[in-house]
């Protein structure tokens, strides 16, 4: 029998995880990248975070930097930047993690499933063939095969290159 370890999820499962001060999508400081905050990319328009409690390794959260709750409130430049970043994120994930596909989604409002309803954000979840194993099917628990810090270290250089070539923070 193989043992599947995902120890960083336990505090989330138990509901004891420390809640960040302020908004998750507005990490403190002005750094464009911060491993402690799992911040891969931040400019004046866009923020990309590695989800601390992912559905799969490489699960990214992509949000406008501006604190808004509804997609209809986005300015044209924000909409363009978000779509461009979603494409860049899937390219980076495809190159680094080789998933077979992606779930890209947006929940608007708490009743629609938004865990953080007051700051609009997209989820990008890499998916692999047969990634629903016995744990998901029998126990409604997902297992993540790669430590989150390793995933950050793997993805960070590509996002650093984007920061250097795209918008300025």
For each residue, the residues with C-beta under 8 A, 3 or more apart:
1:
2:
3:
4: 135 143 145
5:
6: 9 10 142 143 144
7: 10
8: 11 12 52 53 147 148
9: 6 12 13 53 144
10: 6 7 13 14
11: 8 14 16 17 18
12: 8 9 15 17 52 53
13: 9 10 141
14: 10 11
15: 12
16: 11
17: 11 12 52 53
18: 11
19:
20: 23 24
21: 28
22: 26 28
23: 20 26 67 116 118 119
24: 20 27 49 61 116 119
25: 47 49 61 63 65 67 116 119 121
26: 22 23 47 65 67 119
27: 24 31 34 37 39 42 47 49
28: 21 22 37
29: 34
30: 169
31: 27 34 39 42
32: 39 41 42 43 163 169
33: 39 40 41 42 156 159 160 163
34: 27 29 31 37 38 39
35: 38 39 149 152 153 156
36:
37: 27 28 34 49
38: 34 35 49 50 51 52 148 152
39: 27 31 32 33 34 35 42 47 48 49
40: 33 48 49 50 60 152 155 156 159
41: 32 33 46 47 48 85 159 162 163
42: 27 31 32 33 39 46 47 48 65 169
43: 32 46 47 65 81 163 166 167 168 169
44: 65 167 168 169
45: 64 65 66 77 78 81 167
46: 41 42 43 62 63 64 65 81 82 85 167
47: 25 26 27 39 41 42 43 62 63 64 65
48: 39 40 41 42 60 61 62 63 85 89 159
49: 24 25 27 37 38 39 40 52 60 61 63
50: 38 40 54 58 59 60 61 148 151 152 155
51: 38 54 55 59 60 61 123
52: 8 12 17 38 49 148
53: 8 9 12 17
54: 50 51 57 58 59 125 144 148
55: 51 59 123 125 142
56: 59 125 126 127 128 131 142 144
57: 54 97 126 144 145 146 148 151
58: 50 54 93 96 97 99 125 126 151 155
59: 50 51 54 55 56 123 124 125 126
60: 40 48 49 50 51 89 93 123 124
61: 24 25 48 49 50 51 121 122 123 124
62: 46 47 48 82 85 86 89 121 122 124
63: 25 46 47 48 49 119 120 121 122
64: 45 46 47 68 74 78 81 82 120
65: 25 26 42 43 44 45 46 47
66: 45 78
67: 23 25 26 118 119
68: 64 73 74 119 120
69: 73 108 109 117 118 119 120
70: 73 108 120
71: 74 106 108 120
72:
73: 68 69 70 120
74: 64 68 71 78 79 82 120
75: 78 79
76: 79 80
77: 45 80 81
78: 45 64 66 74 75 81 82
79: 74 75 76 82 83
80: 76 77 83 84
81: 43 45 46 64 77 78 84 85 167
82: 46 62 64 74 78 79 85 86 122
83: 79 80 86 87
84: 80 81 87 88
85: 41 46 48 62 81 82 88 89
86: 62 82 83 89 90 104 122 124
87: 83 84 90 91
88: 84 85 91 92 162
89: 48 60 62 85 86 92 93 124
90: 86 87 93 94 102 104 124
91: 87 88 94 95
92: 88 89 95 96 155 158 159 162
93: 58 60 89 90 96 97 99 102 124 126 155
94: 90 91 97 98 99
95: 91 92 98 158
96: 58 92 93 154 155 158
97: 57 58 93 94 126 154
98: 94 95
99: 58 93 94 102 126 127 128
100: 127 128 129
101: 126 127
102: 90 93 99 124 125 126 127
103: 123 124 125 127
104: 86 90 122 123 124 125
105: 122 123 125
106: 71 120 121 122 123
107: 112 113 114 115 117
108: 69 70 71 112 114 117 120
109: 69 112 114 117
110: 113 114 117
111:
112: 107 108 109
113: 107 110
114: 107 108 109 110 117
115: 107
116: 23 24 25 119 121
117: 69 107 108 109 110 114
118: 23 67 69
119: 23 24 25 26 63 67 68 69 116
120: 63 64 68 69 70 71 73 74 106 108
121: 25 61 62 63 106 116
122: 61 62 63 82 86 104 105 106
123: 51 55 59 60 61 103 104 105 106
124: 59 60 61 62 86 89 90 93 102 103 104
125: 54 55 56 58 59 102 103 104 105
126: 56 57 58 59 93 97 99 101 102
127: 56 99 100 101 102 103 131
128: 56 99 100 131
129: 100
130: 133
131: 56 127 128 136
132: 136 137
133: 130 136 137 143
134: 137 138 139
135: 4 138 139 141 142 143
136: 131 132 133 139 140 141 142 143
137: 132 133 134
138: 134 135
139: 134 135 136
140: 136
141: 13 135 136
142: 6 55 56 135 136
143: 4 6 133 135 136
144: 6 9 54 56 57 148
145: 4 57
146: 57 150 151
147: 8 150 151
148: 8 38 50 52 54 57 144 151 152
149: 35 152 153
150: 146 147 153 154
151: 50 57 58 146 147 148 154 155
152: 35 38 40 50 148 149 155 156
153: 35 149 150 156
154: 96 97 150 151
155: 40 50 58 92 93 96 151 152 158 159
156: 33 35 40 152 153 159 160
157: 160 161
158: 92 95 96 155 161 162
159: 33 40 41 48 92 155 156 162 163
160: 33 156 157 163 164
161: 157 158 164 165
162: 41 88 92 158 159 165 166
163: 32 33 41 43 159 160 166 167 169
164: 160 161
165: 161 162
166: 43 162 163
167: 43 44 45 46 81 163
168: 43 44
169: 30 32 42 43 44 163
